[in-house]
Amino acid sequence: MLPPFELRRPVSLAAAVDLVATGGTPYCGGTELLAVMRLGLASPETLVDLKRVPELVGITAAHGEIRLGARVTHREAAASDAVRTHAAILAAGAGLLGNVRVRATGTLAGNVCFAEPRSDILTALLALDASVDLRSADGARSVPIEDFVEGAFTTVRADEELLEAIRVPARSGPSAYVRFAPAEHPTVTVAVVATGDGCRVVVGAVGERPELFTFPGTGDVDPTAIAERVDITEDLNGHEDYKRHLTAVFVGRALEQMGVADA
């Protein structure tokens, strides 16, 4: 059973921000929030439904970046031509996340704010050097994903702030996204992006937050060295040695997918 709450449905961004500023908890898909409420881990007095806020809808590509509004679902991101062309690993991660119901109703913004350690979305966004736009009654600010997530289920978003959009630099170079998921949540996720001045490798799901490693180029990536350096959290998905082994294997597979190494 869900705990009692008041439901508010604003029809403008300004109204939504005002409701969040006075203690409302924003949501759109609700796939994570409603689950923790049913478990008794959260009991917000007021829920602010964002599904009628027009300013939070849509995916646009302009000025060298892709903007994804807070209402964009995983399915929409996975199917977007702009995302598939200029942020292919985000489309890949969004298309693999969870299950059909979660991808159809859950949003990228909600996933990012929840900061689930095994998030496909966070792994891809960190590799892409993405940022988020936060808005409150006092103004707006932009925060890099690298700084936004502090740890497991913890971000720098203040209670009175609303995540308005996710911004991803448009890229045309090679990239790869691989994961190992014997169950619904992955045990390891790896994203690799070749940039104009090097290579970004992100390992997720093995610890409390995705970790970024940068290199001069893809040919300089050592999967074993990354596996030795990554922070590991032992849990039901495996012990430390097992996760380090998987990290090395899947970093190697990502490089193989990009055609720069043999796995």
SVG drawing of the C-alpha trace seen along z (x, -y; Angstrom):
<svg xmlns="http://www.w3.org/2000/svg" viewBox="-4 -34 53 48">
<polyline fill="none" stroke="black" stroke-width="0.4" points="0.0,0.0 1.1,-3.5 1.2,-6.0 -1.3,-8.9 -0.2,-11.9 -1.6,-15.0 -1.3,-15.0 -0.7,-18.2 -0.7,-18.5 0.8,-21.8 0.5,-22.8 3.5,-25.1 7.1,-25.0 6.7,-28.0 3.8,-26.4 5.8,-23.1 8.8,-25.0 6.6,-26.8 5.1,-23.5 8.6,-21.9 9.8,-25.1 7.1,-24.6 8.0,-20.9 6.5,-19.0 8.3,-16.0 8.5,-16.0 7.9,-12.9 6.9,-11.9 7.1,-8.2 7.3,-7.3 8.9,-3.9 11.5,-4.3 9.7,-6.7 6.5,-4.6 8.6,-1.5 10.4,-3.0 7.1,-4.5 5.5,-1.0 8.5,0.3 8.0,-2.4 11.3,-4.1 9.8,-7.4 6.5,-9.1 6.3,-12.5 3.3,-14.6 2.8,-16.1 3.6,-14.6 4.1,-17.0 3.1,-15.3 5.1,-16.7 3.3,-15.0 1.3,-18.1 4.2,-20.6 4.9,-21.4 8.3,-23.0 9.7,-19.6 8.9,-17.6 11.0,-16.8 14.4,-16.1 16.2,-18.8 19.5,-19.0 21.1,-22.4 24.4,-24.3 26.4,-21.2 24.4,-19.5 21.3,-17.4 18.7,-18.6 16.4,-16.1 13.5,-17.5 12.7,-16.0 9.7,-14.2 11.6,-12.2 11.2,-8.5 13.8,-5.8 11.9,-4.5 11.8,-8.0 15.5,-8.4 16.3,-5.0 14.2,-5.7 15.4,-9.3 17.3,-9.8 19.2,-12.6 20.3,-10.5 21.1,-7.5 23.2,-9.6 25.0,-11.9 24.9,-10.0 24.6,-6.4 25.7,-4.9 22.8,-6.8 20.3,-5.3 21.9,-1.8 21.7,-2.2 18.2,-3.5 17.1,-0.6 18.5,2.0 17.4,0.5 14.9,2.4 12.0,3.9 9.4,2.8 7.2,1.1 10.0,-0.8 11.3,-2.0 7.9,-3.1 7.0,-5.1 10.3,-5.9 12.2,-9.0 15.9,-9.7 15.6,-12.6 14.0,-10.5 16.6,-7.8 19.4,-10.4 17.9,-11.9 17.4,-8.5 21.1,-7.8 20.7,-4.0 24.3,-2.6 23.4,-0.2 22.0,-2.8 22.7,-2.3 21.8,-6.0 24.4,-7.4 27.1,-5.3 26.3,-6.5 25.8,-10.2 29.1,-10.3 31.0,-8.9 29.3,-11.6 30.3,-14.4 26.7,-15.4 25.2,-17.9 21.8,-18.6 19.9,-21.9 18.4,-22.5 15.7,-25.1 14.3,-26.5 12.4,-29.5 15.7,-31.3 17.1,-30.7 18.8,-28.0 22.1,-26.3 23.9,-23.7 25.8,-20.8 28.1,-18.2 26.9,-14.6 30.4,-13.9 29.6,-16.4 25.8,-15.7 26.0,-12.2 27.7,-12.0 27.1,-8.4 24.5,-5.6 21.1,-7.3 22.7,-10.6 22.9,-13.8 23.6,-17.4 20.1,-18.4 18.5,-20.4 15.0,-19.5 13.6,-22.7 15.2,-22.1 13.6,-20.6 15.7,-18.8 14.6,-20.6 16.7,-19.0 19.7,-16.9 22.3,-18.3 24.6,-16.0 27.4,-17.3 26.8,-15.9 29.5,-13.5 30.3,-11.8 33.3,-9.7 33.3,-5.9 31.8,-4.8 30.6,-1.5 28.3,-0.4 28.3,3.1 26.9,4.6 26.5,7.9 23.0,8.4 22.1,11.9 19.1,10.3 17.1,7.1 19.8,4.9 23.3,5.1 26.3,6.4 28.7,4.3 28.2,1.6 31.0,0.1 30.8,-2.9 33.7,-4.1 33.7,-7.3 36.5,-8.5 36.9,-12.3 38.9,-14.7 41.7,-14.8 41.5,-11.3 39.2,-8.6 36.7,-8.4 36.0,-5.1 33.2,-4.7 32.6,-1.7 29.3,-1.4 27.2,0.9 30.2,2.5 30.4,-0.3 28.3,-3.1 28.6,-5.3 30.0,-5.2 33.7,-5.9 35.4,-7.9 38.8,-7.1 40.4,-9.3 43.2,-8.3 45.1,-10.0 43.5,-7.6 41.6,-4.3 44.9,-2.4 46.1,-3.5 43.3,-1.8 44.4,1.1 41.4,3.1 43.3,4.9 44.6,1.6 41.1,0.1 39.8,3.3 42.5,2.9 41.6,-0.8 37.8,-0.8 36.0,-1.0 34.1,2.2 31.1,2.8 30.5,6.4 26.8,7.4 24.5,10.1 25.8,9.6 29.3,10.8 32.4,10.4 35.3,8.1 37.4,10.4 34.5,11.5 33.5,7.9 37.1,6.9 37.3,9.8 34.0,8.8 35.3,5.2 38.4,6.2 36.5,8.5 33.8,6.0 36.2,3.0 38.0,5.3 34.7,6.1 33.9,2.4 37.2,1.8 36.8,4.7 33.4,3.3 35.1,0.1 37.6,2.1 40.7,1.0 41.5,4.1 41.0,7.8 38.9,9.2"/>
</svg>
